[in-house]
Amino acid sequence: AQTVTQSQPEMSVQEAETVTLSCTYDTSESDYYLFWYKQPPSRQMILVIRQEAYKQQNATENRFSVNFQKAAKSFSLKISDSQLGDAAMYFCAFNDYKLSFGAGTTVTVRA
Amino acid sequence: ETGVTQTPRHLVMGMTNKKSLKCEQHLGHNAMYWYKQSAKKPLELMFVYNFKEQTENNSVPSRFSPECPNSSHLFLHLHTLQPEDSALYLCASSQDANRGYNEQFFGPGTRLTVL
């Protein structure tokens, strides 16, 4: 069974600082896709960033970047220059033949 | 607004009631999904419809019955639920469930409370 593990239930970061969220997964497939989704309080979940497993280059979207370590089955999300609007629950997900989500990490941003 | 709407946003029901959740997507997608979101647990995929055909039932109890009359609408019929079924139920859509790269677009969810 596929599993996605987010080991940090909560993370706190000072505004303008950097925070890194960890994610590990388990699969026997070699080709798959990885995602980070953001769920702000009382708002809809949206895609933050995605990564194709066959691409070695780490994906970047503005202040969001990933560190993809395929051999270690690790997919961490780095949020740089944190803003108050980044406060949300972040879910790691991956899709080989079935989409699986982690339990989420709640990020709070201190002003 | 992401183009996926869900009604009702909140629902309180007794264990003997029958109710339905509705999801509609305005994005021209062909795949729709139901998820259950419980506190401190991974998001649980319940059902997947691709081009109106159910392609996945993730061992969901029969008291949950999905219906997908067309690619834009998805229902979840609820019958004789248990208190442990209380959760946020999310609907999502994507272009094609067989394309793993596709982003899923989520609705705001229905907060269900079973008394």
Interface residues (C-beta under 8 A of the other chain):
Chain A: V4 P9 Y32 Y33 F35 Y37 R43 Q44 M45 I46 L47 R50 E52 F91 A93 N95 D96 Y97 K98 L99 S100 F101 G102 A103 G104
Chain B: T2 V4 K40 K41 P42 L43 L45 E56 L90 A92 G100 Y101 E103 Q104 F106 G107 P108 G109
